[in-house]
Amino acid sequence: MVRGDGFWGLQAALDRRDLGPVAGVDEAGRGACAGPLVVAACVLRAGDAARLPELTDSKLLTALARDRVYDRVLARALDYSIVVIGADEVDALGIHVTNIEGMRRAVQGLRQTPGYVLTDGFRVPGLPAPSVPVTKGDRAVACIAAASVLAKVTRDRIMAGLHEEHPDYGFDVHKGYSTAEHTAALAKHGPSKVHRWSYTNVATVAAALGHTPPHQVMLTVAALESMGAAVSATDTSVGKNERFAVESRGGAQTS
């Protein structure tokens, strides 16, 4: 899919008003039940539309196309930051809090504080610059699409590495998402240390098999309701993950 100059319109408008540099932020792996959450922030050069003709939402690209765009974004970007947050932190804080915090870290990891930040889908409080959420931003704004590619390719490569460590689950194929193949492997082998034990499907299997979480877990209300009395099979490190959890810092960052 090739995008035209309109794909760059919002960034260009902000730059013309001296509100740049403009950073786009997006994540990969929010819906997966295994592996890390990866969040990226990216600042693109003005007028780079011709040099990034394939750039769009990473989910709309083939794996080969994503790799090509990934390399071109790294070569052309004015600045970028990629943050990798492990499943243990997702379990401790909950996915929404982790996602928000990851976006903050990604922006803070940029070499220069941006003049404006565009996020995909929802508002992110606590950023060091004014920000606007953009609905389907990875399909509407070039710098968000670039961030989505950086996050997706980074995460896919991590999941391929995790497949080498945990070959029973097929992480190299489904990347930790809840496919039929993954669900069958999870039921057969139980969760691994890189699964998200706070997710309902993982917590339910773990309780049924009598497996104890390898780290602190805050179960969602949905997981508690699904498991019912089976929750007693887990240890005292398991707690209730409220809709709004307390913010925290930590995690790993690469750039």
N, C-alpha and C positions, 0 to 999 in steps of 0.2 A: 504494500500500500504506500503510495507516494503522496506526501502532503504538500500543499501549495503555500504561498506566502501568508495566507490568512492564519495558518498554524502558528505563525510568529507574531501575530498582531498584538496580543496583550503585552508580551514582553517589550515589543517595539514602542507601544504607547507609553509604558512606564519609563523606558529609557529616554524617550523624547522629553518627558517631564522631569528629567534628572532624578528619577526615583530608583535608578539602578545602583549597582548591579542587581539583576533579578535572579533569584535562586528558585528552582523548582524542586519539590520534595515528593518522594513516593516510596512505597514499601513493596516487598515481595514476601509471601509466606504467611500472611495473616490468617488465612483459612486452613492452612496445613495443620495436621495433628502431630507432626514430627519435624524435627530440625529447627534451625534458627529462624528468627525474624530478621530480615535484612532491610535497612532503610538507607536511601541515598539522597543526597542533595547535589544539584548540579547548576552551574552558571555557564551559559553558552555565549558565544561571541555574536554580536549583532551582525546580521547579514549572512549567517552561515547556512541558510536554507538550501542553497545550491550544493553545499558540501555534505549535507546530511539528508539526501533525498528519500531514504528509506525510513527515516525516523517517524515512529508512531508508538502507540501503546505496545509494550513488549509482548502482551498476550496475543496480539494480532500478527506477530512475526514468527516465522519458522525459527528453529534453533540455529540454523546456519546464518540466517539473516540477523538474528539477535547478536550473534558473535561478531558479524561485520560491523553492525551499528555500534556495538560496545567498543570495539577498537577505534572507530572513528570519533566517537564521543570523547574517549580518553585522550586522543590526539588533539582534538579541537577545543575542548572545554577550557574556559578561563580558570575554572576552579571546580572541584568536586570533593565529596566526602562520602565514604561508605561505612556504615555502622552495622556490625553483626551482633545480635543479641541471642544468647543461647536459650534453649528450651527451659532450662532451670529458672531463668529470670522471668520468662513468660509465665511459668507455673507459679512463681512467688508473687507476682504483681497483677496478673490478669492481662489478657491480650490487648485490651483497649488502652490501659495505662501504659503498657510497654510500648505500644505503637506511638502514642503521643510523646513519650519520653525519647524514643528512638529518633523521632523527627527533630526534637530539640537538639539532641546530640549531633545529628547529621549537620544541621545548620551551624552549630557551634564549632564543628570540625573544619569548616571552610577557612581558608587562610585569611580571607577578608570578610568582615561582617557585611552581608548584603544590604542594599538599600530597601529591598522589598522581597518578600517570600510568597510564593504561590504553592499551595498544598493541594493534594488530590483528595477532594471529596468532603473534608470536614475541617473545622477550625482547630488550630493548634495554639493554645494559650502559652505564654511564657517564652515566645521567640524573641530574639534580640533586635528584631526589625518589624515594621508593619507587615501584615500578612493578609491574604485573602484565600479562602477555600474555593476551588473551582470544580464544579460538578463534572465528572468524567474528565478530569484534568489531563490524564495521560493520553487522551484522544483529542484534546482541545488546545493544549499549550506545549510548545516544543521543549522547554526546559523541564517540565514535569515528565514528559515522555522520555527524555534523556535519563532522568533519575530512575524511571521505571525500568529502563533497559539495564542500567548499571546494577540496580538491586536484583533484578531477575537473573541475570547472567551470573553474578556473584553467588547467589543462593543455589542455582542449579549446579554450579561447580562444587559447592560445599556438599550438596546432597549426593553427587557422584562419589565424592570421597567417603561420605558416610556409608555408602553402599559397600565399599570395600571392607569397612569395619563391621557392618551388620548386613551381610548378604541375604539373610532370610526374608527381608521385607520388600525388596525391590525398589529401594529409594532412587535408584538411577532412572527408573521408568516413571513413577508417579510423583517423585519429588516430595513425598511426605503427605500428600493429599489423600483424602479418604475414598479412594477408588475401591472397587469390589476386590481387586487383587490384594490391596493393602489391608482391607478389613479382614479378609480370610487369613492372611499371614499374622495379623495382630491377634486374632482369636486362637490361632494355633500356637504361637510362640510367646504370647504375652508382650507387654510393652518393653522396649529397650530403654536405656538411659537417655537416649536422645528423643524419645517421644514426649509429648506434652501431656503429663499425667493429670492436669486440671481439665482437659477436654472431656466432654461427656463420654464419647465412645471409648477413649483410652481408660478413663477412670472406671467405667463399668466392667470392661474386660479385666482390668487389674484386680478389682474387688472379687470378681467371680473366680479368678485363679488364685486368690489369696496373696497377690504380690504387693509388696510394700514400696512406696515411692522412694527413689534414691535421693531426693532432695525435698525441700519444703514445697508444699502444694496448697494453693488456695482454690478449692473447688468452686465452680460456678453454682448458682442456685439450680440451674437446669441439671447439672451433674448430680447434685444432692437428691433432687427429686427423682431422677432416673434410677439412682442406685438404691434409695430407700435404706433399708436395714443393712444392706451390704456395705455401707460406709464404715461400719464398725470393724470391717476387715482391714482397714488401713490404720496407720499409726497416728499418734497425736500431733504430728506435724501438718496434718491435713486440716485446713480451716475453711471458712466460708468466704468466697470471693464476692464482696458486695458490688453493686452496680458502679459505685464510685469509690475507687481504692485510693490509698495515700500514695503520693508520688515518691519516687526514690531515684537514686543515682547508681550508676555502675555499668558493667558490661564491657564488651571489647569493641575497639574501633580500628579500622584500617583505612588507609587512604593512599 
